[in-house]
Amino acid sequence: QLQLVESGGGLVRPGGSLRLSCVASGSTLDEYAIGWFRQAPGKEPEGVSCTDYSDQNIRYGDSVKGRFTFSRDNAKKTVYLQMSDLKPEDTAVYYCAALWNPDPYLCTVADPKGHYRYWGQGTQVTVSL
Protein backbone atom coordinates (compact mmCIF):
# COMPACT_ATOMS: atom_id res chain seq x y z
CA GLN A 1 0.00 0.00 0.00
CA LEU A 2 1.49 3.28 -1.12
CA GLN A 3 1.61 6.06 1.44
CA LEU A 4 2.50 9.66 0.71
CA VAL A 5 3.72 12.33 3.11
CA GLU A 6 4.10 15.95 2.10
CA SER A 7 6.37 18.45 3.78
CA GLY A 8 8.00 21.78 3.10
CA GLY A 9 5.06 24.11 3.58
CA GLY A 10 5.23 27.20 5.70
CA LEU A 11 4.84 30.94 5.85
CA VAL A 12 6.59 32.93 3.15
CA ARG A 13 6.48 36.52 1.97
CA PRO A 14 5.15 37.40 -1.47
CA GLY A 15 7.85 36.85 -4.05
CA GLY A 16 9.45 34.14 -1.97
CA SER A 17 10.02 30.47 -2.72
CA LEU A 18 9.27 27.12 -1.17
CA ARG A 19 9.97 23.56 -2.19
CA LEU A 20 7.38 20.99 -1.29
CA SER A 21 8.36 17.35 -0.98
CA CYS A 22 6.19 14.28 -1.19
CA VAL A 23 7.85 11.12 0.07
CA ALA A 24 6.47 7.68 -0.70
CA SER A 25 6.61 4.56 1.41
CA GLY A 26 5.39 1.10 0.56
CA SER A 27 6.51 1.39 -3.05
CA THR A 28 8.74 3.29 -5.41
CA LEU A 29 7.14 5.99 -7.56
CA ASP A 30 8.65 5.13 -10.91
CA GLU A 31 5.40 3.60 -12.26
CA TYR A 32 3.07 6.20 -10.80
CA ALA A 33 1.38 9.18 -12.33
CA ILE A 34 1.56 12.11 -9.94
CA GLY A 35 -0.65 15.10 -9.35
CA TRP A 36 -0.24 18.12 -7.13
CA PHE A 37 -3.42 19.79 -5.93
CA ARG A 38 -4.19 22.67 -3.64
CA GLN A 39 -7.24 23.77 -1.75
CA ALA A 40 -7.78 27.19 -0.26
CA PRO A 41 -10.38 27.77 2.46
CA GLY A 42 -13.86 27.89 1.02
CA LYS A 43 -12.69 26.97 -2.46
CA GLU A 44 -12.79 23.88 -4.60
CA PRO A 45 -9.61 21.81 -5.00
CA GLU A 46 -7.44 23.03 -7.85
CA GLY A 47 -5.05 20.95 -9.90
CA VAL A 48 -1.60 22.53 -9.87
CA SER A 49 0.60 20.11 -11.78
CA CYS A 50 0.47 16.58 -13.15
CA THR A 51 2.59 14.07 -14.97
CA ASP A 52 2.52 10.48 -16.05
CA TYR A 53 5.21 8.06 -14.82
CA SER A 54 7.69 9.20 -17.48
CA ASP A 55 7.66 12.94 -16.66
CA GLN A 56 7.89 13.60 -20.40
CA ASN A 57 4.78 15.80 -20.44
CA ILE A 58 4.53 17.64 -17.18
CA ARG A 59 1.52 19.93 -17.04
CA TYR A 60 0.86 23.02 -14.98
CA GLY A 61 -2.21 25.04 -14.19
CA ASP A 62 -2.37 28.45 -15.82
CA SER A 63 -2.16 30.21 -12.48
CA VAL A 64 1.22 28.64 -11.64
CA LYS A 65 2.79 28.16 -15.06
CA GLY A 66 6.27 29.62 -15.18
CA ARG A 67 6.50 29.83 -11.38
CA PHE A 68 6.12 26.20 -10.23
CA THR A 69 8.28 23.27 -11.29
CA PHE A 70 7.64 19.58 -10.78
CA SER A 71 10.47 17.11 -10.36
CA ARG A 72 10.91 13.51 -9.32
CA ASP A 73 13.72 11.53 -7.71
CA ASN A 74 12.85 7.85 -7.98
CA ALA A 75 15.88 6.78 -5.98
CA LYS A 76 14.59 8.83 -3.05
CA LYS A 77 10.96 7.90 -3.74
CA THR A 78 10.20 11.59 -3.67
CA VAL A 79 8.49 14.12 -5.87
CA TYR A 80 8.91 17.84 -5.49
CA LEU A 81 7.07 21.00 -6.29
CA GLN A 82 9.40 23.99 -6.48
CA MET A 83 7.37 27.14 -6.05
CA SER A 84 8.81 30.54 -6.88
CA ASP A 85 7.50 34.10 -7.00
CA LEU A 86 4.79 33.10 -4.58
CA LYS A 87 1.66 35.21 -4.37
CA PRO A 88 -0.97 35.55 -1.64
CA GLU A 89 -3.41 33.69 -3.87
CA ASP A 90 -1.11 30.66 -3.71
CA THR A 91 -2.09 30.25 -0.06
CA ALA A 92 -3.66 26.82 0.34
CA VAL A 93 -3.14 23.31 1.60
CA TYR A 94 -1.09 21.46 -0.99
CA TYR A 95 -1.53 17.74 -1.62
CA CYS A 96 0.33 15.22 -3.71
CA ALA A 97 -1.54 12.31 -5.22
CA ALA A 98 -0.55 9.17 -7.10
CA LEU A 99 -2.02 6.65 -9.47
CA TRP A 100 -0.27 3.44 -10.48
CA ASN A 101 -0.09 3.58 -14.26
CA PRO A 102 3.04 2.34 -16.07
CA ASP A 103 1.68 3.46 -19.45
CA PRO A 104 2.35 6.90 -20.89
CA TYR A 105 -0.60 9.23 -21.14
CA LEU A 106 -1.29 12.93 -21.24
CA CYS A 107 -2.57 14.08 -17.89
CA THR A 108 -4.41 17.33 -17.39
CA VAL A 109 -4.59 19.40 -14.25
CA ALA A 110 -8.34 19.17 -14.69
CA ASP A 111 -8.22 15.46 -13.94
CA PRO A 112 -10.57 15.07 -11.00
CA LYS A 113 -9.41 14.08 -7.58
CA GLY A 114 -10.95 10.66 -8.17
CA HIS A 115 -8.39 10.04 -10.90
CA TYR A 116 -5.76 9.44 -8.22
CA ARG A 117 -5.91 6.61 -5.73
CA TYR A 118 -3.34 7.63 -3.16
CA TRP A 119 -3.17 10.94 -1.33
CA GLY A 120 -0.95 12.61 1.20
CA GLN A 121 -2.24 14.50 4.21
CA GLY A 122 -1.37 17.91 2.84
CA THR A 123 1.00 20.70 3.80
CA GLN A 124 -0.04 24.29 4.46
CA VAL A 125 1.46 27.08 2.38
CA THR A 126 0.75 30.62 3.49
CA VAL A 127 1.95 33.60 1.47
CA SER A 128 1.61 36.81 3.42
CA LEU A 129 3.39 39.90 4.61
C-alpha positions as CSV (number, residue, x, y, z in Angstrom):
1,Q,0.0,0.0,0.0
2,L,1.5,3.3,-1.1
3,Q,1.6,6.1,1.4
4,L,2.5,9.7,0.7
5,V,3.7,12.3,3.1
6,E,4.1,15.9,2.1
7,S,6.4,18.5,3.8
8,G,8.0,21.8,3.1
9,G,5.1,24.1,3.6
10,G,5.2,27.2,5.7
11,L,4.8,30.9,5.8
12,V,6.6,32.9,3.1
13,R,6.5,36.5,2.0
14,P,5.1,37.4,-1.5
15,G,7.9,36.8,-4.0
16,G,9.5,34.1,-2.0
17,S,10.0,30.5,-2.7
18,L,9.3,27.1,-1.2
19,R,10.0,23.6,-2.2
20,L,7.4,21.0,-1.3
21,S,8.4,17.3,-1.0
22,C,6.2,14.3,-1.2
23,V,7.9,11.1,0.1
24,A,6.5,7.7,-0.7
25,S,6.6,4.6,1.4
26,G,5.4,1.1,0.6
27,S,6.5,1.4,-3.0
28,T,8.7,3.3,-5.4
29,L,7.1,6.0,-7.6
30,D,8.7,5.1,-10.9
31,E,5.4,3.6,-12.3
32,Y,3.1,6.2,-10.8
33,A,1.4,9.2,-12.3
34,I,1.6,12.1,-9.9
35,G,-0.6,15.1,-9.4
36,W,-0.2,18.1,-7.1
37,F,-3.4,19.8,-5.9
38,R,-4.2,22.7,-3.6
39,Q,-7.2,23.8,-1.7
40,A,-7.8,27.2,-0.3
41,P,-10.4,27.8,2.5
42,G,-13.9,27.9,1.0
43,K,-12.7,27.0,-2.5
44,E,-12.8,23.9,-4.6
45,P,-9.6,21.8,-5.0
46,E,-7.4,23.0,-7.8
47,G,-5.0,21.0,-9.9
48,V,-1.6,22.5,-9.9
49,S,0.6,20.1,-11.8
50,C,0.5,16.6,-13.2
51,T,2.6,14.1,-15.0
52,D,2.5,10.5,-16.1
53,Y,5.2,8.1,-14.8
54,S,7.7,9.2,-17.5
55,D,7.7,12.9,-16.7
56,Q,7.9,13.6,-20.4
57,N,4.8,15.8,-20.4
58,I,4.5,17.6,-17.2
59,R,1.5,19.9,-17.0
60,Y,0.9,23.0,-15.0
61,G,-2.2,25.0,-14.2
62,D,-2.4,28.4,-15.8
63,S,-2.2,30.2,-12.5
64,V,1.2,28.6,-11.6
65,K,2.8,28.2,-15.1
66,G,6.3,29.6,-15.2
67,R,6.5,29.8,-11.4
68,F,6.1,26.2,-10.2
69,T,8.3,23.3,-11.3
70,F,7.6,19.6,-10.8
71,S,10.5,17.1,-10.4
72,R,10.9,13.5,-9.3
73,D,13.7,11.5,-7.7
74,N,12.9,7.8,-8.0
75,A,15.9,6.8,-6.0
76,K,14.6,8.8,-3.1
77,K,11.0,7.9,-3.7
78,T,10.2,11.6,-3.7
79,V,8.5,14.1,-5.9
80,Y,8.9,17.8,-5.5
81,L,7.1,21.0,-6.3
82,Q,9.4,24.0,-6.5
83,M,7.4,27.1,-6.0
84,S,8.8,30.5,-6.9
85,D,7.5,34.1,-7.0
86,L,4.8,33.1,-4.6
87,K,1.7,35.2,-4.4
88,P,-1.0,35.6,-1.6
89,E,-3.4,33.7,-3.9
90,D,-1.1,30.7,-3.7
91,T,-2.1,30.3,-0.1
92,A,-3.7,26.8,0.3
93,V,-3.1,23.3,1.6
94,Y,-1.1,21.5,-1.0
95,Y,-1.5,17.7,-1.6
96,C,0.3,15.2,-3.7
97,A,-1.5,12.3,-5.2
98,A,-0.5,9.2,-7.1
99,L,-2.0,6.7,-9.5
100,W,-0.3,3.4,-10.5
101,N,-0.1,3.6,-14.3
102,P,3.0,2.3,-16.1
103,D,1.7,3.5,-19.4
104,P,2.3,6.9,-20.9
105,Y,-0.6,9.2,-21.1
106,L,-1.3,12.9,-21.2
107,C,-2.6,14.1,-17.9
108,T,-4.4,17.3,-17.4
109,V,-4.6,19.4,-14.2
110,A,-8.3,19.2,-14.7
111,D,-8.2,15.5,-13.9
112,P,-10.6,15.1,-11.0
113,K,-9.4,14.1,-7.6
114,G,-10.9,10.7,-8.2
115,H,-8.4,10.0,-10.9
116,Y,-5.8,9.4,-8.2
117,R,-5.9,6.6,-5.7
118,Y,-3.3,7.6,-3.2
119,W,-3.2,10.9,-1.3
120,G,-1.0,12.6,1.2
121,Q,-2.2,14.5,4.2
122,G,-1.4,17.9,2.8
123,T,1.0,20.7,3.8
124,Q,0.0,24.3,4.5
125,V,1.5,27.1,2.4
126,T,0.8,30.6,3.5
127,V,2.0,33.6,1.5
128,S,1.6,36.8,3.4
129,L,3.4,39.9,4.6
